[in-house]
């Protein structure tokens, strides 16, 4: 009985270790598929950019440059937002936080509930601070003629405001 059981198990093991025939298949236009996918992604996202590159602050603590305003319409994610980009250089040896308040455009205040900007900048470093204006419940405000805001420079440890800079940029 034992011999029969060992013979049966051996047969099963050897059958499982058999060779399998490998067939080669040619893979065609991989590049064209990738290109088609990237073209489709590009068509899903539309951006309008206004380049500004205007210095808005240069003190003993920071140097800030208003870089651009970019309106993005992303159909894939069904979102629409405006990014206002700043380059901020921290001239101190402490970490600071850059925030925005009292933002208005084209003579009209923008609701703070649709604004988001808080960027940490380590001592002696540069960072890109982005003010995102995004309204999930309605239309975005027009940002066509100008943008005004207060840029706050805040101490990261004490949360006290170190400086406040009035930013006023005309686009036309």
C-alpha angles and dihedrals in degrees: 000000000000091000091052092050093049091047091050093049092046090052091051093048093049092047089053091054095055122127123262123215113242119214122196122222126192117238111218132198103356092154094054091053091052091047091050091051093050092048089051091050091050091052090052093058123055124184135187115195131195110194112211110161094183124153108235101174137018114169138138088276107040147005114209129186124191099224108178151322116235126187112202127194110188110186094181092062093029093234137130125192145153121232118201107195128206131177110217126191117198108215094184130081093238129080114258134190123223117209138167130230138171094022117184135169132194090359096306128106116240116226111253091223090072095046127091127177127141119138127173115215118192120222113285093006138111127229139179109242113198125197105205118200108194128161115192094181104046149346125330118247117257113262101183112114107027147341127217128183146139116254110208123205108203131187107243094216103042098025089224119144109251097182140356121207125194108223117199120168127173115205099193 
